Amino acid sequence: MACDCPGGEQYVHFEHYNSETEQFKFRLIRNEADRKRDEACKAMTDRIDMDNYLAGIIYDDIAAGKIPHITLK
């Protein structure tokens, strides 16, 4: 199922419904590329004083070939 989440549409998996609070619990469906991106962003934020949002922008620019002489394996 797709949901319109902050940061864009993402696919989620329904996990649980609590009838007492009438709340649904979902979890994001993460593919391998998403997990690698998150891992790389965490490594950048651990080594350099920056937030995860900035690390994501840098990662996306490298992946798109916008930063010369740097590539992803």
C-alpha positions as CSV (number, residue, x, y, z in Angstrom):
1,M,0.0,0.0,0.0
2,A,1.3,3.5,-0.7
3,C,1.0,6.4,1.7
4,D,1.6,10.1,1.2
5,C,4.2,10.5,3.9
6,P,6.5,13.5,4.6
7,G,9.3,13.3,2.2
8,G,7.2,11.8,-0.6
9,E,5.1,8.8,-1.3
10,Q,6.4,5.6,0.3
11,Y,5.2,2.0,0.4
12,V,4.2,0.6,3.7
13,H,3.1,-2.7,5.1
14,F,0.1,-3.0,7.5
15,E,1.2,-4.6,10.8
16,H,-1.4,-4.1,13.4
17,Y,-4.7,-2.5,14.3
18,N,-5.4,-1.5,18.0
19,S,-9.2,-1.6,18.4
20,E,-9.0,0.2,21.8
21,T,-7.2,3.3,20.5
22,E,-8.4,2.8,16.9
23,Q,-4.9,3.2,15.6
24,F,-3.2,1.4,12.8
25,K,0.5,0.5,12.9
26,F,2.5,0.4,9.6
27,R,6.2,-0.2,8.8
28,L,8.0,1.1,5.7
29,I,9.0,-1.3,3.0
30,R,12.6,-0.7,2.4
31,N,14.5,-2.0,-0.6
32,E,18.2,-2.8,-0.7
33,A,19.0,0.6,-2.2
34,D,17.1,2.5,0.5
35,R,18.9,0.5,3.2
36,K,22.4,1.2,1.6
37,R,21.5,4.9,1.4
38,D,20.5,5.0,5.0
39,E,23.7,3.2,6.0
40,A,25.9,5.6,4.1
41,C,24.1,8.6,5.5
42,K,24.5,7.3,9.0
43,A,28.2,6.8,8.4
44,M,28.5,10.4,7.1
45,T,26.7,11.9,10.1
46,D,28.8,9.8,12.5
47,R,32.1,11.1,11.0
48,I,31.1,14.6,10.1
49,D,29.0,17.1,12.0
50,M,26.0,17.3,9.8
51,D,22.4,16.2,10.0
52,N,20.8,13.2,8.2
53,Y,19.0,15.5,5.7
54,L,22.2,17.1,4.4
55,A,23.9,13.6,4.2
56,G,20.9,12.5,2.1
57,I,21.3,15.4,-0.3
58,I,25.0,14.7,-0.7
59,Y,24.4,10.9,-1.2
60,D,21.7,11.6,-3.8
61,D,24.0,14.1,-5.7
62,I,26.8,11.5,-5.7
63,A,24.4,8.8,-7.0
64,A,23.1,11.1,-9.7
65,G,26.7,11.9,-10.9
66,K,26.5,15.6,-9.9
67,I,29.8,15.5,-8.0
68,P,32.7,14.7,-10.3
69,H,35.2,12.0,-9.6
70,I,33.1,10.3,-6.9
71,T,31.0,7.3,-7.6
72,L,29.1,4.6,-5.6
73,K,29.9,1.0,-5.9
